Amino acid sequence: MKKIPLLACCLFLSGAALLAQQLDGTYKNGTDSIAFSNQKVIFRISGFGGLSSAQAGEGTYELAGDYLFIHASDYTGHKTSFELLDASQKDTCTVRAINPQHYAIQGILVESRSKSGKLLDSKVTGSDGKVFFTPGSKINTLSASSLGYDPVLISHTPGKDYRIKFAENDIIENRTVVLKIGFIDEETVSLLMLADDYDNGKDRERELQKLEKKAQRINKLDKRYKKVYIPRHRRN
């Protein structure tokens, strides 16, 4: 009678060891990837719900049954940055959007707000990557965003223009990401994004059920990622 619980315990431990082994290494799908190492994870994933933009981040992770929780920390990769320039026109604030190669970006939404948070103006960059706000003296903050780019919020300094260098991908920091994970075989996992800003204070089981139903309702599709093996060079 005592052998049965012992056998079940051994099977459980071997299964847990297998899962831990499966979450070690790098899994890829095209340009997307998710890499696990020593309870750390770095990811760039896209394509959920028909969206072409990618989300990227890094942090620690935990595996709970069919769910993968990623607790994103500060991102050490390339993020959107900006620099202040002396204003080229009196009482006018100019914002120019460029990519990492310093080419102008068209279609960036830039919004100006007052100290109380009221929207003052909303404009989209043209072919030169620029927008102009007047009078610049009333602006307290500027926000700039577009699908596929890391957004930015700027505290405005009167008498200054801005050049924003956008990083690709939507960078996730200091938030919890939840994905449903499936182990297809020893080298393949399926991932389905359920939330990129999960509230850890809520009832986990109930919230996960709600997130899954929502994903089904809006027809979110999972993606399969294949483990990548890096060949080791032989020493002479």
PLY file of the C-alpha trace (Angstrom):
ply
format ascii 1.0
element vertex 236
property float x
property float y
property float z
element edge 235
property int vertex1
property int vertex2
end_header
0.00 0.00 0.00
2.86 2.37 0.74
4.44 1.82 -2.70
1.61 3.59 -4.58
2.02 7.04 -2.95
5.79 6.71 -3.35
5.43 5.94 -7.06
3.04 8.86 -7.54
5.50 11.15 -5.78
8.33 9.99 -8.04
6.24 10.58 -11.15
5.32 14.06 -9.94
8.94 14.97 -9.26
10.12 13.63 -12.61
7.38 15.61 -14.35
8.38 18.78 -12.50
11.99 18.22 -13.48
10.97 17.81 -17.13
9.05 21.12 -17.06
12.01 22.89 -15.52
14.24 21.49 -18.26
11.81 22.60 -20.96
11.90 26.18 -19.69
15.63 26.41 -20.12
17.00 27.81 -23.34
15.71 29.90 -26.23
12.53 29.29 -28.19
11.90 31.06 -31.53
9.18 31.68 -34.08
10.50 33.79 -36.95
11.77 37.05 -35.45
10.00 36.34 -32.15
11.85 34.73 -29.28
11.61 33.93 -25.59
14.72 32.89 -23.66
14.81 31.29 -20.19
17.88 31.07 -17.96
18.16 30.71 -14.16
14.59 31.90 -13.47
15.16 34.90 -15.76
13.40 35.48 -19.05
13.83 37.84 -22.02
11.13 37.98 -24.67
9.99 39.58 -27.91
6.59 38.25 -28.94
4.00 39.38 -31.46
0.99 38.44 -33.53
-1.65 37.83 -30.87
-5.15 38.86 -31.89
-4.01 39.83 -35.38
-1.77 42.66 -34.16
1.49 43.05 -36.06
3.27 44.98 -33.31
5.65 43.18 -30.98
6.00 43.38 -27.22
9.36 43.03 -25.53
10.58 42.84 -21.96
12.61 40.96 -19.38
12.31 39.85 -15.76
11.60 36.79 -13.65
9.00 34.13 -14.33
6.89 31.51 -12.63
5.11 28.51 -14.10
1.72 27.65 -12.59
0.03 24.76 -14.37
-0.88 25.93 -17.89
0.07 29.54 -17.19
3.35 31.41 -17.47
3.66 34.56 -15.37
6.41 37.00 -16.36
7.16 39.70 -13.80
8.77 42.32 -16.02
11.42 44.59 -14.51
13.32 47.53 -16.02
14.23 46.80 -19.63
17.96 46.89 -20.35
17.58 46.82 -24.15
17.05 49.74 -26.51
14.18 52.03 -25.45
12.73 55.24 -26.85
14.79 58.27 -25.85
14.63 62.01 -26.45
16.84 65.07 -26.34
16.05 68.71 -25.64
16.98 71.37 -28.17
16.75 75.15 -27.99
13.40 76.23 -29.43
13.68 77.22 -33.10
10.63 79.51 -32.89
9.40 81.78 -30.11
6.48 80.37 -28.07
6.37 77.28 -30.33
7.26 73.73 -29.35
8.53 71.51 -32.18
8.63 67.73 -31.81
10.50 65.59 -34.36
10.30 61.80 -34.46
13.15 59.71 -35.85
14.02 56.02 -35.97
17.31 54.48 -34.70
18.86 55.23 -38.12
17.89 58.93 -37.71
15.27 58.90 -40.48
12.02 60.82 -39.93
8.99 58.77 -38.85
5.59 59.65 -40.23
2.36 58.86 -38.39
3.46 59.32 -34.77
0.64 60.61 -32.57
1.83 63.47 -30.34
-0.44 64.97 -27.66
0.10 68.00 -25.45
-1.56 68.37 -22.06
-1.89 71.07 -19.43
-0.81 70.82 -15.79
-4.30 69.55 -14.87
-4.04 66.81 -17.50
-6.42 68.44 -19.97
-5.73 67.63 -23.62
-4.57 70.80 -25.35
-3.82 69.49 -28.82
-3.31 66.25 -30.72
-1.28 66.00 -33.92
0.32 63.38 -36.17
3.83 63.74 -37.58
4.16 64.36 -41.31
6.75 63.11 -43.80
9.39 65.26 -42.08
8.59 63.62 -38.73
7.56 66.95 -37.19
4.62 68.52 -35.36
4.30 72.06 -33.97
2.46 73.21 -30.87
1.53 76.83 -30.06
1.51 78.42 -27.60
4.23 76.24 -26.11
4.04 78.04 -22.75
0.80 76.26 -21.77
2.18 72.74 -22.24
3.01 70.66 -19.17
3.51 67.20 -20.72
3.92 65.68 -24.17
3.18 62.08 -25.10
4.19 60.38 -28.34
3.09 56.95 -29.51
2.35 54.74 -32.49
1.65 51.07 -33.11
4.92 49.16 -33.21
6.97 51.71 -31.25
7.88 52.18 -27.60
5.79 55.18 -26.42
7.20 58.08 -24.40
5.89 60.68 -21.92
7.85 63.93 -21.59
7.67 66.68 -18.97
7.80 69.85 -21.04
10.45 72.51 -20.47
9.42 75.95 -21.82
11.68 77.25 -24.60
12.70 73.75 -25.72
12.07 71.57 -28.77
12.34 67.77 -28.75
13.91 65.13 -30.94
12.54 61.69 -30.08
14.42 58.59 -31.18
11.89 55.78 -31.18
12.69 52.17 -30.38
10.72 49.47 -32.11
8.40 47.21 -30.09
6.10 47.96 -27.20
8.39 47.74 -24.17
6.81 46.18 -21.08
8.30 47.25 -17.75
7.25 46.77 -14.10
4.11 44.85 -15.07
3.07 41.22 -14.99
2.49 39.40 -18.27
0.33 36.27 -18.34
0.55 33.70 -21.12
-1.12 30.35 -21.48
1.59 27.81 -22.22
1.34 24.38 -23.77
4.10 21.80 -24.09
3.73 20.25 -27.54
6.86 18.12 -27.32
10.34 18.34 -25.79
11.34 21.10 -28.23
8.10 22.99 -28.86
5.86 25.20 -26.73
2.70 27.11 -27.61
2.08 30.56 -26.14
-1.07 32.66 -25.97
-0.94 36.18 -24.54
-3.76 36.66 -22.01
-2.70 39.95 -20.39
0.25 42.35 -20.43
-0.78 44.18 -17.25
-2.10 41.52 -14.88
-3.28 42.58 -11.42
-1.55 40.24 -8.95
-3.94 41.29 -6.19
-6.99 39.71 -7.78
-8.33 36.17 -7.33
-5.93 34.33 -9.63
-8.13 31.38 -10.64
-11.19 33.52 -11.36
-9.17 36.18 -13.20
-7.42 33.61 -15.41
-10.78 32.12 -16.39
-12.04 35.58 -17.35
-8.89 36.28 -19.37
-9.20 32.99 -21.25
-12.85 33.64 -22.11
-11.95 37.12 -23.35
-9.15 35.69 -25.53
-11.59 33.21 -27.05
-14.18 35.93 -27.62
-11.81 38.15 -29.58
-10.27 35.15 -31.35
-6.73 35.41 -30.04
-4.57 32.66 -31.50
-1.61 30.94 -29.91
1.80 30.68 -31.55
4.29 27.82 -31.48
7.91 28.38 -30.55
10.70 25.92 -31.34
13.73 25.44 -29.13
16.97 26.66 -30.66
20.16 24.75 -29.94
23.44 26.66 -30.07
26.25 24.37 -31.26
29.28 24.11 -29.02
32.69 24.53 -30.62
35.12 21.74 -29.98
38.40 22.65 -28.36
41.58 21.61 -30.16
0 1
1 2
2 3
3 4
4 5
5 6
6 7
7 8
8 9
9 10
10 11
11 12
12 13
13 14
14 15
15 16
16 17
17 18
18 19
19 20
20 21
21 22
22 23
23 24
24 25
25 26
26 27
27 28
28 29
29 30
30 31
31 32
32 33
33 34
34 35
35 36
36 37
37 38
38 39
39 40
40 41
41 42
42 43
43 44
44 45
45 46
46 47
47 48
48 49
49 50
50 51
51 52
52 53
53 54
54 55
55 56
56 57
57 58
58 59
59 60
60 61
61 62
62 63
63 64
64 65
65 66
66 67
67 68
68 69
69 70
70 71
71 72
72 73
73 74
74 75
75 76
76 77
77 78
78 79
79 80
80 81
81 82
82 83
83 84
84 85
85 86
86 87
87 88
88 89
89 90
90 91
91 92
92 93
93 94
94 95
95 96
96 97
97 98
98 99
99 100
100 101
101 102
102 103
103 104
104 105
105 106
106 107
107 108
108 109
109 110
110 111
111 112
112 113
113 114
114 115
115 116
116 117
117 118
118 119
119 120
120 121
121 122
122 123
123 124
124 125
125 126
126 127
127 128
128 129
129 130
130 131
131 132
132 133
133 134
134 135
135 136
136 137
137 138
138 139
139 140
140 141
141 142
142 143
143 144
144 145
145 146
146 147
147 148
148 149
149 150
150 151
151 152
152 153
153 154
154 155
155 156
156 157
157 158
158 159
159 160
160 161
161 162
162 163
163 164
164 165
165 166
166 167
167 168
168 169
169 170
170 171
171 172
172 173
173 174
174 175
175 176
176 177
177 178
178 179
179 180
180 181
181 182
182 183
183 184
184 185
185 186
186 187
187 188
188 189
189 190
190 191
191 192
192 193
193 194
194 195
195 196
196 197
197 198
198 199
199 200
200 201
201 202
202 203
203 204
204 205
205 206
206 207
207 208
208 209
209 210
210 211
211 212
212 213
213 214
214 215
215 216
216 217
217 218
218 219
219 220
220 221
221 222
222 223
223 224
224 225
225 226
226 227
227 228
228 229
229 230
230 231
231 232
232 233
233 234
234 235
